[in-house]
Amino acid sequence: MNIDFSYVCYVVGRISVAIPYTMLVIVISGSLGILLAAGIATVRIKKWKVLSPLSDLYVSFFRSTPCLIHIFLVYYGLPLILREFGIDADGWSKTFYASLALILYNGAYMSEYLRPAYLAVGKGQHDAADSIGMNGFTKFRRILLPQMLPIAWPNLENAFVELVKDTSVLFVIGLTDIMGLAKKIISNDFGVKKLEVFLAAAIIYWCITFAVGKLCQVFEKKVIAGKQTEKRVG
C-alpha cells in the first residue's frame, strides 16, 4: 500500500480554508448548547409541572438517536413546521439549521452533566447561603458554581471534543465545512487518492480536537482552580 504523503500535505492546505467556518459552527453550537443545557437541567432539578416531563422527553429522544438524524429533522422538518405559522424559512442559511441541530443534540448531553453536578452539592451549602441572605444568582455564582464545575467539567470537556467530531456530518446538507470540502475534492478529482484526502481531513480534525482539549485544560487550570481557591479563601 502506497500513500502519497506529499499529496496529503497538499490536501491539508486545501481543506484548511474550511477550518474558520467549522470553528464558527463549533463556537456557536458549544456556547448556546451549554446555555440550553443549563436551562434544561434547571427545569429537571426544579421539577416544574409540564416543563419537566417535556424536558425529560427531549433529553431521552436526543440522547437516544444519532446526530445525523437530527440534522435531517431540523433541516427538512423545521421549515414545514414554520410554514404552518405563515413563516417562510426555505431561504434561511444552512448554517442556522446545522447549528440548531448541534445545539439541540449536544444540549441534551450537557444537561446530563450539569444536573448531577448540581445535585452533588450538599443541602447544607444551600442552607448556609440562604441563611446569610444570598439571592439565587449570588448563591449560584459564589457557592454552587465553584463546586459544580470541577465535577461537571471533565464530561463537558469530552462533550466539546465530541461536538468537533459531530460537525463532520454537516456536509450531508450541502455545507462546505472540512468534510464537505474533502468530499468536493474527491468528486472533482474523480475519486483519485480518496485515502489521502480522508487522511488529510482526519489530521485536521485531530489538530482541532487537540486544540479544543488544550483550551479546556487551560480553562480548568485558570478558572476552575481559581474559583476553588477563591472559595477556600472566602
FENBEL-V67466 format. One record per residue. PSI is psi in whole degrees, 0 to 359 (* if undefined). D_FIRST is the distance of its C-alpha to the first C-alpha in Angstrom with 2 decimals. Layout:
[[PSI:D_FIRST] [PSI:D_FIRST]]
//
This chain:
[[122:0.00] [122:3.79] [127:6.56] [92:9.92] [334:12.18] [324:15.16] [325:14.94] [313:14.75] [321:17.91] [316:19.45] [325:19.09] [317:20.47] [321:23.46] [318:23.92] [334:23.77] [337:26.00] [343:28.99] [355:29.03] [313:29.45] [319:33.28] [315:33.71] [319:31.61] [324:33.61] [314:36.80] [320:36.05] [314:35.21] [314:38.46] [311:40.59] [321:39.21] [314:39.30] [314:42.82] [331:44.41] [320:42.59] [330:44.15] [317:47.53] [318:47.25] [320:46.24] [319:49.33] [316:51.54] [317:50.18] [320:50.48] [314:54.06] [317:55.01] [327:53.70] [316:55.38] [342:58.69] [49:58.50] [139:60.09] [147:61.36] [304:59.39] [323:56.76] [312:55.63] [324:54.82] [320:53.05] [324:50.93] [316:50.11] [317:49.00] [310:46.90] [316:45.09] [315:44.54] [312:43.19] [333:40.78] [345:39.46] [2:38.93] [151:37.01] [153:33.66] [322:33.65] [320:32.21] [320:35.33] [326:37.62] [316:36.12] [317:36.88] [316:40.28] [315:41.33] [319:40.04] [333:41.52] [321:44.32] [316:46.00] [326:47.13] [319:48.71] [314:50.57] [329:51.77] [329:52.91] [338:55.35] [13:56.99] [19:57.17] [124:54.27] [107:51.84] [10:48.45] [330:46.37] [5:46.03] [154:45.09] [140:41.98] [332:38.76] [323:38.40] [312:41.59] [317:40.36] [314:37.01] [319:38.81] [317:41.47] [318:39.02] [324:37.29] [312:40.73] [318:41.97] [310:38.88] [333:38.60] [324:42.38] [316:42.64] [314:40.35] [326:41.95] [327:45.40] [348:44.61] [327:43.79] [322:47.00] [307:49.35] [332:49.03] [320:49.12] [315:52.45] [340:53.79] [342:52.93] [127:55.57] [149:58.77] [329:61.77] [328:63.84] [318:61.87] [314:62.80] [321:66.41] [318:66.71] [320:65.46] [325:67.82] [336:70.73] [13:70.62] [21:70.48] [137:66.88] [174:65.90] [315:62.73] [316:60.56] [319:61.82] [317:61.31] [315:57.73] [319:56.91] [333:58.67] [308:58.58] [311:55.97] [316:53.02] [335:52.79] [333:52.58] [317:50.26] [315:47.52] [332:46.49] [315:46.20] [334:44.38] [318:42.22] [319:39.28] [322:38.82] [322:39.43] [316:36.80] [324:34.27] [321:35.60] [322:34.96] [318:31.35] [326:30.99] [320:32.68] [315:29.97] [330:27.38] [332:29.87] [347:29.83] [350:26.29] [4:27.91] [341:30.53] [344:28.67] [341:29.89] [17:33.33] [15:32.17] [140:32.06] [69:29.97] [203:28.89] [307:25.49] [326:23.77] [318:26.10] [323:25.05] [315:21.32] [324:22.03] [319:24.18] [317:21.56] [318:19.16] [316:22.20] [330:23.33] [13:20.03] [37:20.05] [7:17.01] [135:14.69] [47:12.01] [321:13.34] [316:10.75] [321:11.83] [313:15.38] [326:15.50] [320:14.09] [317:16.86] [320:19.36] [320:18.56] [318:19.22] [316:22.46] [321:23.62] [314:22.95] [319:25.12] [314:27.80] [325:28.10] [315:28.30] [318:31.05] [318:32.86] [320:32.81] [319:34.26] [320:36.94] [321:37.89] [321:38.25] [316:40.44] [318:42.53] [319:42.92] [319:44.11] [316:46.32] [306:47.76] [313:47.67] [324:48.66] [319:51.31] [321:52.77] [322:53.02] [318:54.79] [321:57.10] [319:57.91] [320:58.81] [318:60.93] [*:62.61]]
//
